[in-house]
Amino acid sequence: MMKATYPIIVHPQDETGYHFVEIPDFDGYTQGKDLNECIEMAQDYINLKVIDCEDNDTTVPSPTNLNTIGHDSEVIVTLVAIDTIKYRQENSTQLVKKTLTIPMWLNKKAEKNNVNFSKTLQNALIEQLYESIDVKHKL
């Protein structure tokens, strides 16, 4: 698991309104509507590629030195930081079993109404932990 900074090459928008993004160290490509989206898409792509290398015990490409990338004046060459530990934590779908206690009367009422305890707890935690964020991913 690693942190690293990889170069990307962002090309001007084409007729579709998207920038074409080259990721030279992985022979990869992505796209984005603006520079922020290009960087986010490249981070996602690189994190997934590095995680795949880590999980399959294959060599992770070393980042190319930014100064060695030849380019013309129409492109933007920039760096993208990745952190596979953080990426794994933020994108893990692995479930964890938790034991909890609630009053008996509440348990009976919930069971009578076919309440899904796991879903209810997940939604309550999301609500509590991300109340300041506009987008909530309710299950």
DOPA-873189 format. One line per field, with one value per atom (N, C-alpha, C, CB): residue in one letter; z, x, y; atom name. Coordinates in steps of 0.2 Angstrom, whole numbers. Each point is the difference from the previous one (the first is absolute). Glycine has a CB too. Example, Ala and Ser with C-alpha at 12.3 -4.5 7.8 and 13.67 -1.06 7.14 Angstrom:
2
code	(A / A / A / A / S / S / S / S)
pz	(39 / 0 / 0 / 6 / -10 / 1 / 3 / -10)
px	(66 / -4 / 4 / -9 / 7 / 4 / -4 / 6)
py	(-28 / 6 / 6 / -6 / 11 / 6 / 5 / -3)
site	(N / CA / C / CB / N / CA / C / CB)
This chain:
139
code	(M / M / M / M / M / M / M / M / K / K / K / K / A / A / A / A / T / T / T / T / Y / Y / Y / Y / P / P / P / P / I / I / I / I / I / I / I / I / V / V / V / V / H / H / H / H / P / P / P / P / Q / Q / Q / Q / D / D / D / D / E / E / E / E / T / T / T / T / G / G / G / G / Y / Y / Y / Y / H / H / H / H / F / F / F / F / V / V / V / V / E / E / E / E / I / I / I / I / P / P / P / P / D / D / D / D / F / F / F / F / D / D / D / D / G / G / G / G / Y / Y / Y / Y / T / T / T / T / Q / Q / Q / Q / G / G / G / G / K / K / K / K / D / D / D / D / L / L / L / L / N / N / N / N / E / E / E / E / C / C / C / C / I / I / I / I / E / E / E / E / M / M / M / M / A / A / A / A / Q / Q / Q / Q / D / D / D / D / Y / Y / Y / Y / I / I / I / I / N / N / N / N / L / L / L / L / K / K / K / K / V / V / V / V / I / I / I / I / D / D / D / D / C / C / C / C / E / E / E / E / D / D / D / D / N / N / N / N / D / D / D / D / T / T / T / T / T / T / T / T / V / V / V / V / P / P / P / P / S / S / S / S / P / P / P / P / T / T / T / T / N / N / N / N / L / L / L / L / N / N / N / N / T / T / T / T / I / I / I / I / G / G / G / G / H / H / H / H / D / D / D / D / S / S / S / S / E / E / E / E / V / V / V / V / I / I / I / I / V / V / V / V / T / T / T / T / L / L / L / L / V / V / V / V / A / A / A / A / I / I / I / I / D / D / D / D / T / T / T / T / I / I / I / I / K / K / K / K / Y / Y / Y / Y / R / R / R / R / Q / Q / Q / Q / E / E / E / E / N / N / N / N / S / S / S / S / T / T / T / T / Q / Q / Q / Q / L / L / L / L / V / V / V / V / K / K / K / K / K / K / K / K / T / T / T / T / L / L / L / L / T / T / T / T / I / I / I / I / P / P / P / P / M / M / M / M / W / W / W / W / L / L / L / L / N / N / N / N / K / K / K / K / K / K / K / K / A / A / A / A / E / E / E / E / K / K / K / K / N / N / N / N / N / N / N / N / V / V / V / V / N / N / N / N / F / F / F / F / S / S / S / S / K / K / K / K / T / T / T / T / L / L / L / L / Q / Q / Q / Q / N / N / N / N / A / A / A / A / L / L / L / L / I / I / I / I / E / E / E / E / Q / Q / Q / Q / L / L / L / L / Y / Y / Y / Y / E / E / E / E / S / S / S / S / I / I / I / I / D / D / D / D / V / V / V / V / K / K / K / K / H / H / H / H / K / K / K / K / L / L / L / L)
pz	(0 / 0 / 0 / 6 / -10 / -1 / -2 / -4 / 5 / -2 / -5 / 11 / -16 / -6 / -4 / -1 / -3 / -5 / -7 / 10 / -14 / -7 / -5 / 3 / -8 / -5 / -4 / 0 / -3 / -5 / -5 / 9 / -15 / -5 / -2 / -4 / 5 / -2 / -7 / 13 / -17 / -7 / 0 / -5 / 0 / 0 / -2 / -4 / 6 / -1 / -8 / 10 / -11 / -7 / -1 / 0 / -6 / -2 / 5 / -12 / 16 / 4 / 7 / -5 / 6 / 6 / 5 / -3 / 2 / 5 / -2 / 2 / 4 / -1 / 0 / 6 / -10 / -1 / 5 / -12 / 16 / 5 / -1 / 8 / -9 / 0 / 7 / -13 / 14 / 6 / -2 / 7 / -8 / -3 / 3 / -5 / 12 / 4 / 0 / 7 / -9 / -1 / -7 / 12 / -17 / -6 / 0 / -4 / 8 / 1 / -2 / 9 / -10 / -2 / 4 / -12 / 12 / 3 / -3 / 11 / -8 / -3 / 6 / -12 / 11 / 4 / -3 / 9 / -6 / -3 / 2 / 1 / 5 / 1 / 4 / 1 / 1 / 3 / 6 / -5 / 9 / 7 / -2 / 6 / -10 / -2 / -3 / -1 / -3 / -3 / 5 / -10 / 15 / 6 / 4 / 0 / 2 / 3 / -3 / 5 / -12 / -4 / 0 / -7 / 6 / 0 / 7 / -9 / 14 / 7 / 1 / 4 / -6 / 0 / -4 / 2 / -8 / -5 / 3 / -9 / 12 / 2 / 7 / -6 / 10 / 6 / -1 / 6 / -11 / -1 / -3 / -2 / -3 / -3 / 5 / -10 / 15 / 5 / 5 / -1 / 3 / 4 / -4 / 6 / -12 / -4 / 0 / -7 / 6 / 1 / 7 / -9 / 14 / 7 / 1 / 4 / -6 / 2 / -4 / 2 / -8 / -4 / 0 / -7 / 12 / 1 / -6 / 9 / -13 / -6 / 1 / -7 / 3 / 1 / -1 / -3 / 7 / -1 / -3 / 10 / -16 / -4 / 4 / -10 / 10 / 3 / -4 / 4 / 0 / -3 / -5 / 10 / -16 / -4 / 2 / -9 / 9 / 2 / -5 / 4 / -1 / -4 / -5 / 10 / -9 / -4 / -7 / 10 / -9 / -6 / -5 / 7 / -6 / -4 / -6 / 10 / -16 / -5 / -2 / -4 / 3 / -2 / -4 / 11 / -14 / -3 / 4 / -11 / 9 / 4 / 1 / -4 / 0 / 1 / 6 / -13 / 16 / 5 / 7 / -9 / 14 / 7 / 2 / 2 / 1 / 3 / 8 / -11 / 14 / 8 / 4 / -3 / 9 / 4 / 4 / 2 / -1 / 4 / 6 / -11 / 17 / 6 / 1 / 5 / -3 / 1 / 7 / -12 / 15 / 7 / 0 / 6 / -7 / 0 / 6 / -9 / 15 / 6 / 1 / 5 / -6 / 1 / -6 / 5 / -11 / -5 / 2 / -9 / 12 / 2 / 5 / -3 / 8 / 6 / -3 / 8 / -12 / -3 / -4 / 1 / -5 / -5 / 2 / -8 / 14 / 2 / 1 / 6 / -8 / 1 / 4 / -11 / 14 / 5 / 6 / -4 / 6 / 5 / 7 / -8 / 13 / 7 / 4 / -1 / 5 / 4 / 7 / -5 / 7 / 7 / 4 / -6 / 12 / 5 / 4 / 1 / 0 / 3 / 5 / -10 / 14 / 5 / -1 / 8 / -8 / 0 / 5 / -13 / 15 / 4 / -3 / 5 / -1 / -2 / -4 / 9 / -6 / -3 / -7 / 11 / -12 / -7 / -5 / 6 / -3 / -4 / -3 / 7 / -2 / -2 / -5 / 11 / -10 / -5 / -7 / 10 / -10 / -6 / -4 / 5 / -1 / -3 / -3 / 8 / -4 / -2 / -7 / 12 / -13 / -6 / -5 / 7 / -6 / -5 / -2 / -5 / 11 / -1 / -2 / 8 / -13 / -1 / 5 / -13 / 18 / 5 / -3 / 9 / -13 / -3 / -5 / 0 / -4 / -4 / 4 / -9 / 14 / 4 / 4 / 1 / 1 / 4 / -5 / 8 / -14 / -5 / -2 / -5 / 4 / -2 / 5 / -7 / 13 / 6 / 1 / 6 / -7 / 0 / -5 / 5 / -11 / -6 / 2 / -8 / 10 / 2 / 5 / -3 / 8 / 6 / -2 / 8 / -12 / -2 / -5 / 4 / -9 / -6 / 0 / -6 / 11 / 0 / -3 / 10 / -10 / -3 / -8 / 11 / -13 / -7 / -4 / 2 / -8 / -3 / -3 / -3 / 0 / -3 / 5 / -11 / 13 / 4 / -3 / 9 / -8 / -4 / 5 / -7 / 7 / 4 / -4 / 5 / -1 / -2 / -1 / 6)
px	(4 / -4 / 5 / -10 / 8 / 4 / -3 / 8 / -4 / -1 / 5 / -5 / 3 / 4 / -3 / 5 / -1 / -2 / 2 / 1 / -6 / 1 / -2 / -2 / 6 / -2 / -6 / 12 / -16 / -5 / 1 / -8 / 5 / 0 / -7 / 12 / -14 / -7 / 0 / -3 / -1 / 0 / -6 / 5 / -5 / -6 / -6 / 8 / -14 / -6 / -1 / -5 / 1 / -1 / -8 / 9 / -11 / -7 / -5 / 4 / -3 / -5 / 0 / 2 / 3 / 0 / 4 / -10 / 14 / 4 / 8 / -10 / 13 / 8 / 2 / 1 / 3 / 3 / 6 / -3 / 4 / 5 / 4 / -7 / 14 / 5 / 3 / 2 / -1 / 3 / 6 / -11 / 16 / 6 / 3 / 2 / -2 / 3 / -4 / 5 / -11 / -5 / -2 / -3 / 5 / -2 / -8 / 10 / -12 / -8 / -2 / 1 / -8 / -3 / -7 / 5 / -7 / -6 / -2 / 2 / -7 / -3 / -3 / -1 / 0 / -4 / -2 / 7 / -12 / -3 / 4 / -11 / 14 / 5 / 6 / -10 / 15 / 6 / -1 / 6 / -11 / -1 / -3 / -2 / -2 / -3 / 5 / -11 / 16 / 5 / 5 / -1 / 2 / 5 / -4 / 6 / -12 / -4 / 0 / -7 / 5 / 0 / 6 / -9 / 15 / 7 / 1 / 4 / -5 / 1 / -4 / 2 / -8 / -4 / 4 / -11 / 12 / 3 / 7 / -5 / 9 / 7 / -1 / 5 / -9 / -1 / -2 / -3 / -2 / -3 / 6 / -11 / 15 / 5 / 6 / -2 / 3 / 5 / -2 / 4 / -11 / -3 / 0 / -7 / 6 / 0 / 7 / -9 / 14 / 7 / 1 / 4 / -6 / 2 / -4 / 1 / -7 / -4 / 2 / -9 / 12 / 3 / 7 / -9 / 13 / 7 / 4 / -2 / 0 / 3 / 4 / -8 / 12 / 4 / -4 / 11 / -11 / -3 / 5 / -7 / 5 / 4 / 3 / -6 / 12 / 3 / -3 / 10 / -11 / -2 / 5 / -7 / 5 / 5 / 1 / -4 / 10 / 2 / -4 / 12 / -15 / -4 / 4 / -7 / 13 / 4 / 2 / 4 / -5 / 3 / -6 / 8 / -14 / -6 / 0 / -6 / 7 / 0 / -7 / 11 / -12 / -7 / 0 / -4 / -2 / 0 / -4 / 0 / 0 / -3 / -8 / 9 / -12 / -7 / -3 / 0 / 5 / -2 / 2 / 1 / -4 / 2 / 3 / -9 / 15 / 3 / 1 / 7 / -11 / 0 / 1 / -8 / 8 / 1 / -7 / 12 / -13 / -6 / 3 / -7 / 5 / 2 / -5 / 5 / -3 / -4 / 2 / -1 / -4 / 1 / -4 / 3 / 0 / -4 / -3 / 7 / -4 / -3 / -7 / 12 / -11 / -6 / -6 / 8 / -6 / -4 / -4 / 7 / -3 / -3 / -6 / 11 / -9 / -4 / -7 / 10 / -9 / -6 / -4 / 7 / -4 / -4 / -2 / 6 / -4 / -1 / -8 / 12 / -14 / -7 / 0 / -3 / 9 / 0 / -5 / 12 / -16 / -4 / 3 / -10 / 8 / 3 / -6 / 10 / -10 / -5 / 0 / -1 / -4 / 0 / -6 / 5 / -3 / -6 / -2 / 5 / -11 / -3 / -6 / 4 / -5 / -6 / -5 / 8 / -14 / -6 / -5 / 2 / -6 / -6 / -4 / 0 / -3 / -4 / -6 / 4 / -7 / -6 / 1 / -4 / 10 / 2 / 1 / 5 / -1 / 1 / -6 / 10 / -15 / -7 / -3 / -1 / 0 / -3 / 3 / -3 / 10 / 4 / -1 / 8 / -8 / -1 / -7 / 8 / -13 / -7 / -1 / -4 / 8 / 0 / 5 / -5 / 8 / 5 / 5 / -9 / 12 / 5 / 7 / -6 / 10 / 6 / 5 / -3 / 6 / 4 / 6 / -5 / 9 / 6 / -1 / 4 / -9 / -1 / -2 / -4 / 0 / -2 / 6 / -11 / 16 / 6 / 5 / -2 / 2 / 5 / -3 / 3 / -9 / -3 / 1 / -8 / 7 / 0 / 8 / -10 / 14 / 7 / 2 / 3 / -5 / 1 / -2 / 0 / -7 / -3 / 4 / -11 / 13 / 4 / 7 / -7 / 10 / 7 / 1 / 3 / -8 / 1 / -5 / 5 / -8 / -6 / 2 / -4 / 11 / 2 / 1 / 5 / -5 / 1 / -7 / 11 / -11 / -6 / -3 / 3 / 2 / -2 / 1 / 4 / -10 / 0 / -1 / -4 / 8 / -1 / -4 / 10 / -17 / -4 / 0 / -7 / 7 / -1 / -7 / 11)
py	(-6 / 6 / 6 / -6 / 11 / 5 / 7 / -8 / 13 / 7 / 1 / 4 / 0 / 2 / 5 / -11 / 14 / 6 / -2 / 9 / -10 / -2 / 6 / -12 / 13 / 5 / -2 / 4 / 1 / -1 / 6 / -6 / 4 / 5 / 1 / -4 / 11 / 2 / 4 / 0 / -3 / 3 / 5 / -11 / 15 / 5 / -3 / 8 / -5 / -3 / -1 / 6 / -12 / -1 / 2 / -10 / 8 / 2 / -3 / 1 / -6 / -2 / 4 / -12 / 16 / 4 / -3 / 4 / -10 / -3 / 1 / -8 / 8 / 0 / -8 / 11 / -12 / -7 / 0 / -2 / -3 / 0 / -7 / 7 / -6 / -5 / -1 / 2 / -9 / -2 / -4 / 0 / 3 / -4 / -6 / 11 / -10 / -6 / -6 / 8 / -8 / -6 / -1 / 2 / 2 / -1 / 1 / -7 / 12 / 0 / 7 / -8 / 8 / 6 / 1 / -1 / 7 / 2 / 7 / -7 / 10 / 6 / 4 / -5 / 11 / 5 / 6 / -5 / 8 / 6 / 6 / -5 / 5 / 6 / -3 / 8 / -4 / -2 / -4 / 9 / -7 / -3 / -7 / 10 / -11 / -7 / -4 / 5 / -2 / -4 / -3 / 7 / -3 / -2 / -5 / 11 / -10 / -5 / -7 / 9 / -9 / -6 / -3 / 5 / -2 / -3 / -3 / 9 / -5 / -3 / -7 / 12 / -12 / -6 / -6 / 7 / -5 / -5 / -3 / 6 / -1 / -2 / -4 / 10 / -8 / -3 / -8 / 11 / -11 / -7 / -4 / 4 / -1 / -4 / -2 / 6 / -2 / -1 / -6 / 12 / -11 / -5 / -7 / 9 / -9 / -6 / -3 / 4 / 0 / -3 / -2 / 8 / -5 / -2 / -7 / 12 / -12 / -6 / -6 / 7 / -6 / -6 / -1 / 2 / 2 / -1 / 1 / -7 / 13 / 2 / 6 / -6 / 8 / 6 / 6 / -6 / 11 / 6 / 5 / -1 / 4 / 4 / 6 / -3 / 5 / 6 / 6 / -7 / 12 / 6 / 3 / 2 / 0 / 4 / 7 / -7 / 9 / 7 / 5 / -4 / 8 / 5 / 4 / 1 / 0 / 4 / -4 / 7 / -13 / -4 / -2 / -5 / 8 / -1 / 5 / -5 / 3 / 5 / 2 / -5 / 11 / 2 / 7 / -6 / 7 / 7 / 5 / -6 / 12 / 5 / 0 / 7 / -12 / 0 / -5 / 2 / -6 / -4 / 2 / -9 / 6 / 2 / -7 / 9 / -8 / -6 / 2 / -3 / -2 / 2 / -7 / 10 / -9 / -6 / -2 / 3 / -9 / -3 / -4 / 0 / 2 / -4 / -5 / 10 / -16 / -6 / -2 / -4 / 0 / -3 / -6 / 11 / -17 / -6 / -2 / -4 / 6 / -2 / 4 / -2 / 9 / 4 / -2 / 9 / -11 / -2 / -6 / 5 / -10 / -6 / 1 / -6 / 10 / 2 / 3 / 1 / 4 / 4 / -4 / 10 / -15 / -4 / -7 / 7 / -9 / -7 / -1 / -1 / -5 / -2 / -6 / 4 / -6 / -6 / 2 / -3 / -2 / 1 / -2 / -2 / 5 / -1 / -2 / 8 / -13 / -2 / 4 / -12 / 15 / 4 / -3 / 10 / -10 / -2 / 6 / -11 / 12 / 6 / -2 / 7 / -3 / -1 / 6 / -6 / 4 / 5 / -3 / 4 / 1 / -2 / -6 / 12 / -16 / -6 / 3 / -7 / 12 / 2 / 3 / 3 / 0 / 3 / -6 / 11 / -16 / -6 / -3 / -2 / 1 / -3 / 4 / -5 / 11 / 5 / 0 / 7 / -7 / 0 / -7 / 8 / -14 / -6 / -1 / -5 / 8 / 0 / 3 / -1 / 7 / 4 / -2 / 9 / -15 / -2 / 5 / -7 / 10 / 4 / -3 / 8 / -6 / -3 / 4 / -3 / -1 / 4 / 2 / -7 / 3 / 2 / 6 / -12 / 12 / 6 / 6 / -7 / 7 / 5 / 3 / -5 / 1 / 2 / 4 / -10 / 7 / 3 / 7 / -12 / 12 / 7 / 5 / -6 / 4 / 4 / 3 / -6 / 1 / 2 / 5 / -11 / 9 / 5 / 7 / -10 / 10 / 6 / 4 / -5 / 2 / 3 / 2 / -7 / 3 / 1 / 5 / -11 / 11 / 4 / 6 / -10 / 12 / 5 / 6 / -5 / 7 / 6 / 0 / 3 / -9 / -2 / 0 / -6 / 10 / 0 / -7 / 12 / -16 / -6 / -6 / 4 / -7 / -6 / -6 / 8 / -13 / -6 / -5 / 2 / -1 / -5 / -6 / 9 / -14 / -7 / -2 / -3)
site	(N / CA / C / CB / N / CA / C / CB / N / CA / C / CB / N / CA / C / CB / N / CA / C / CB / N / CA / C / CB / N / CA / C / CB / N / CA / C / CB / N / CA / C / CB / N / CA / C / CB / N / CA / C / CB / N / CA / C / CB / N / CA / C / CB / N / CA / C / CB / N / CA / C / CB / N / CA / C / CB / N / CA / C / CB / N / CA / C / CB / N / CA / C / CB / N / CA / C / CB / N / CA / C / CB / N / CA / C / CB / N / CA / C / CB / N / CA / C / CB / N / CA / C / CB / N / CA / C / CB / N / CA / C / CB / N / CA / C / CB / N / CA / C / CB / N / CA / C / CB / N / CA / C / CB / N / CA / C / CB / N / CA / C / CB / N / CA / C / CB / N / CA / C / CB / N / CA / C / CB / N / CA / C / CB / N / CA / C / CB / N / CA / C / CB / N / CA / C / CB / N / CA / C / CB / N / CA / C / CB / N / CA / C / CB / N / CA / C / CB / N / CA / C / CB / N / CA / C / CB / N / CA / C / CB / N / CA / C / CB / N / CA / C / CB / N / CA / C / CB / N / CA / C / CB / N / CA / C / CB / N / CA / C / CB / N / CA / C / CB / N / CA / C / CB / N / CA / C / CB / N / CA / C / CB / N / CA / C / CB / N / CA / C / CB / N / CA / C / CB / N / CA / C / CB / N / CA / C / CB / N / CA / C / CB / N / CA / C / CB / N / CA / C / CB / N / CA / C / CB / N / CA / C / CB / N / CA / C / CB / N / CA / C / CB / N / CA / C / CB / N / CA / C / CB / N / CA / C / CB / N / CA / C / CB / N / CA / C / CB / N / CA / C / CB / N / CA / C / CB / N / CA / C / CB / N / CA / C / CB / N / CA / C / CB / N / CA / C / CB / N / CA / C / CB / N / CA / C / CB / N / CA / C / CB / N / CA / C / CB / N / CA / C / CB / N / CA / C / CB / N / CA / C / CB / N / CA / C / CB / N / CA / C / CB / N / CA / C / CB / N / CA / C / CB / N / CA / C / CB / N / CA / C / CB / N / CA / C / CB / N / CA / C / CB / N / CA / C / CB / N / CA / C / CB / N / CA / C / CB / N / CA / C / CB / N / CA / C / CB / N / CA / C / CB / N / CA / C / CB / N / CA / C / CB / N / CA / C / CB / N / CA / C / CB / N / CA / C / CB / N / CA / C / CB / N / CA / C / CB / N / CA / C / CB / N / CA / C / CB / N / CA / C / CB / N / CA / C / CB / N / CA / C / CB / N / CA / C / CB / N / CA / C / CB / N / CA / C / CB / N / CA / C / CB / N / CA / C / CB / N / CA / C / CB / N / CA / C / CB / N / CA / C / CB / N / CA / C / CB / N / CA / C / CB / N / CA / C / CB / N / CA / C / CB / N / CA / C / CB / N / CA / C / CB / N / CA / C / CB / N / CA / C / CB / N / CA / C / CB / N / CA / C / CB / N / CA / C / CB / N / CA / C / CB / N / CA / C / CB / N / CA / C / CB / N / CA / C / CB / N / CA / C / CB / N / CA / C / CB / N / CA / C / CB)
